[in-house]
Amino acid sequence: MSGPLHLAIVWHMHQPHYKDLVTGKYVLPWTRLHGTKDYYDMVHILEDYPKIRQTVNVVPSMMQQVQEYADGKAEDLYLELTLKDPHDLTVDDQVQLLTNFFYAAHDTMIRPHPRYADLLTKRGPGDDPRHLARVARYFTEQDFMDLQVWFNLAWCDPLFHRTDPVIRALVEKGRDFDAADKVALVARHRAIMGMIIPEYQAADARGQVEFTTTPFYHPILPLLCDTEVARECLPHHPLPSRFAHPEDAREQIRRAVAYHTELFGHPPRGMWPSEGSVSEAMIPLVAEAGIEWIATDQEILAESLRMAPSSAGDHFRPYLLERGAHRLSILFRDRRLSDRVGFHFARMDPEQAVDEFVGALHRIGHGLKGSGRAPLVPVILDGENCWEYYPGDGHDFLNALYTRLSNDPGIVCTTVSDYLDGNPAGDHLPRLFAGSWINHDFEIWIGRDEDNQAWEQLKAAREVLAACTEDAATEVPPEKLALAWEELYVSEGSDWCWWYGGQHAGMLEAFDRLFRRHLMNIYELLGETIPDALQVPILRQVKEAVPTRREAALISPNIDGRVESYFEWLSAGVLESGGGGGAMHAGGSVVTALLYGFDEEFLYLRCDFDPEVTPERLRELHFICGVLAPEEAHVVVDPCPDGCQPRLRRPNDEGEWIETPLEGQGACRDVLEFSVPFAPMGWREGDEVQLFLRVMEGDAELERWPGQGYLAVTLPDRDYEARNWVV
């Protein structure tokens, strides 16, 4: 080894884009909460350790959100729920508080605070909404007030618990908070958000931290360039239809460089590609934007060398990617040390963890003695997510680590660019394997059913947007067209597919809804009809609604709009309390239950109404039975007492909905009943019909049954009655 070992720690700061660009509201609060807990102190702590030089990678769309919070322009739904008077909380508000305001690491962020811990105990385990609605009855208004404060207090960094007078006073008070306390705490949140960017700019100016970037909305660049590249690392996975838009990848990179230049006064030299995802196709796009180096995981190096063997081997050096006129240096993170910090050291005594970390560095240096070069150990990981699992938010660990490194003559902490200036990459890498930092593949984002559906919906929305953009006769105003493109770029972010297939259903559903909302906004901005498929969750565990009671036998009700016999619908399936969203729910639903059943030729549907809904009100409405499978269609019914003939709508090849009469029956008096014949719908025995019901007033949706997802009805085959016969 020539000289000391060089250590390049790269912290990656990232949150997805939580803002609905049409409403202007932030749906989730995590940029704000990580801002008050992580983003400021991770750089501020370095002021006490001038020998520690690091690289911090910041995602532009995250920094944009930080600035909006600092400027008072960002409002998230959790802030609204925080500031709401406990006396005015609805049952739904209370359930939301009990569900979401305990999203914090229990052992390190809740239990150290006695009042917050007591509230968690009182809430109990589980987050089923029906259970929490019952639990809410035992929470007093003061309980909810204290929960509103403690959730936001727990997400303030311990630095502010010690040094900020307002936050310290609230921590010392501990309980029995009031409205003024909430207002003061929210103001401190905004103030802390306003401290982040100036702190970063100061660290950049003094040269202690090199700030780098990521493509603007954190997309997986190789998949934007061409989803078929996934076959390289996932040869046996089914992929969606091809999405190949390197122009989008180029635009995401261009915007990132421009934003970084505006923020810091100079362009970035380095880039952590989103999730360390790399491929051959992205190399020229990154290089032509002026980026000098990128980084990924050491397993990508191993796979690349297997594809094109060379004399090189270890990942403790930079490599050179030369593709024609394009030159790019590439680093490969040390997986073990990076993951030890990210996932393991939180459970260890800080000094023991530092002993292991520094000891590993010395062993690496000893093993490279005599190599004739200055070895570099890249340690690259999230700069935010792991600390909530460390006691004290990781302060003891980081202080111990930085103290040890500052006093170790055998280790030099460096920025990546400074190292490359003195030790330029010399080993050529003739082939770059396509993959990410996770298992050197793209399986998190493509190749599974949910991910592939997301790509298909992204592709469909982009095709509509591109066609509208290219149409010289379009009537879409330029500002709406530009906003639609922005929503498209947001939808290309990596985080949406990251969450599909996970286990924490509540948060997963929020990400699923937000992804589909971004895509729906594209259609709304263009004045296009939103596809029914976007109304249905992509998540497997929530897309198929579970009825209150399943169908038990064939039925053949008299379609007259009346309930004249208890037995007519006795064997029908029933969906209750299924309406979701819409204006009517503020003052009561139109529909109180949806019943369904069938015989050998017809599907039957019945809507029961709230007693307060008058016949005059019903005449202002119409009902759409949306069919997702076997083929997309709508059955439209106007609830007229004199008879309501169902109408069939189907999309033609140009995507226009064509309406024709349907050979079914309909009637609306006490209830709305209608039948849908199998034959003209193209349905066969054994088919699974996926449907939902929308209550419409003009073009506005008032209710949807089920509230999300669809109702799956399997049509009877010839053995249906024999299988379902009971005495």
HELIX and SHEET records of a PDB file:
HELIX    1   1 TRP A   30  HIS A   34  1                                   5    
HELIX    2   2 GLY A   35  TYR A   39  3                                   5    
HELIX    3   3 TYR A   40  HIS A   44  1                                   5    
HELIX    4   4 ILE A   45  ASP A   48  5                                   4    
HELIX    5   5 PRO A   60  ALA A   70  1                                  11    
HELIX    6   6 LEU A   77  LEU A   83  1                                   7    
HELIX    7   7 PRO A   86  ASP A   88  5                                   3    
HELIX    8   8 VAL A   91  ASN A  100  1                                  10    
HELIX    9   9 HIS A  106  ILE A  110  3                                   5    
HELIX   10  10 PRO A  114  ARG A  123  1                                  10    
HELIX   11  11 PRO A  129  ALA A  136  1                                   8    
HELIX   12  12 GLU A  141  ALA A  154  1                                  14    
HELIX   13  13 PRO A  158  THR A  163  1                                   6    
HELIX   14  14 PRO A  165  LYS A  173  1                                   9    
HELIX   15  15 ALA A  179  ALA A  205  1                                  27    
HELIX   16  16 LEU A  221  CYS A  225  1                                   5    
HELIX   17  17 THR A  227  GLU A  232  5                                   6    
HELIX   18  18 PRO A  246  PHE A  264  1                                  19    
HELIX   19  19 SER A  274  GLY A  276  5                                   3    
HELIX   20  20 MET A  282  GLU A  288  1                                   7    
HELIX   21  21 GLN A  298  MET A  307  1                                  10    
HELIX   22  22 ARG A  335  ASP A  339  1                                   5    
HELIX   23  23 ARG A  340  HIS A  344  3                                   5    
HELIX   24  24 PHE A  345  ARG A  347  5                                   3    
HELIX   25  25 PRO A  350  GLY A  367  1                                  18    
HELIX   26  26 TRP A  387  TYR A  389  5                                   3    
HELIX   27  27 PRO A  391  GLY A  394  5                                   4    
HELIX   28  28 HIS A  395  SER A  406  1                                  12    
HELIX   29  29 VAL A  416  GLY A  422  1                                   7    
HELIX   30  30 ASP A  449  GLU A  470  1                                  22    
HELIX   31  31 PRO A  478  SER A  491  1                                  14    
HELIX   32  32 ASP A  495  TRP A  499  1                                   5    
HELIX   33  33 ALA A  505  LEU A  526  1                                  22    
HELIX   34  34 ASP A  532  GLN A  535  5                                   4    
HELIX   35  35 ARG A  540  LYS A  543  1                                   4    
HELIX   36  36 ALA A  583  ALA A  586  5                                   4    
HELIX   37  37 PRO A  615  LEU A  618  1                                   4    
HELIX   38  38 PHE A  678  MET A  681  1                                   4    
HELIX   39  39 TYR A  720  ASN A  724  1                                   5    
SHEET    1   A 4 VAL A 209  THR A 213  0                                        
SHEET    2   A 4 GLN A  54  VAL A  58  1                                        
SHEET    3   A 4 LEU A   5  MET A  13  1                                        
SHEET    4   A 4 LEU A 376  ASP A 382  1                                        
SHEET    1   B 4 VAL A 209  THR A 213  0                                        
SHEET    2   B 4 GLN A  54  VAL A  58  1                                        
SHEET    3   B 4 LEU A   5  MET A  13  1                                        
SHEET    4   B 4 ILE A 411  CYS A 413  1                                        
SHEET    1   C 5 GLY A 270  MET A 271  0                                        
SHEET    2   C 5 TRP A 293  ASP A 297  1                                        
SHEET    3   C 5 HIS A 326  ARG A 333  1                                        
SHEET    4   C 5 TYR A 319  ARG A 323 -1                                        
SHEET    5   C 5 ASP A 427  HIS A 428  1                                        
SHEET    1   D 5 GLY A 573  GLU A 576  0                                        
SHEET    2   D 5 VAL A 591  PHE A 598 -1                                        
SHEET    3   D 5 PHE A 602  PHE A 609 -1                                        
SHEET    4   D 5 VAL A 671  PRO A 677 -1                                        
SHEET    5   D 5 GLY A 666  CYS A 668 -1                                        
SHEET    1   E 6 TRP A 657  PRO A 661  0                                        
SHEET    2   E 6 ARG A 647  PRO A 651 -1                                        
SHEET    3   E 6 ALA A 633  VAL A 637 -1                                        
SHEET    4   E 6 HIS A 622  ALA A 629 -1                                        
SHEET    5   E 6 GLU A 688  GLU A 697 -1                                        
SHEET    6   E 6 ALA A 700  TRP A 705 -1                                        
SHEET    1   F 6 TRP A 657  PRO A 661  0                                        
SHEET    2   F 6 ARG A 647  PRO A 651 -1                                        
SHEET    3   F 6 ALA A 633  VAL A 637 -1                                        
SHEET    4   F 6 HIS A 622  ALA A 629 -1                                        
SHEET    5   F 6 GLU A 688  GLU A 697 -1                                        
SHEET    6   F 6 LEU A 711  THR A 714 -1                                        
END                                                                             
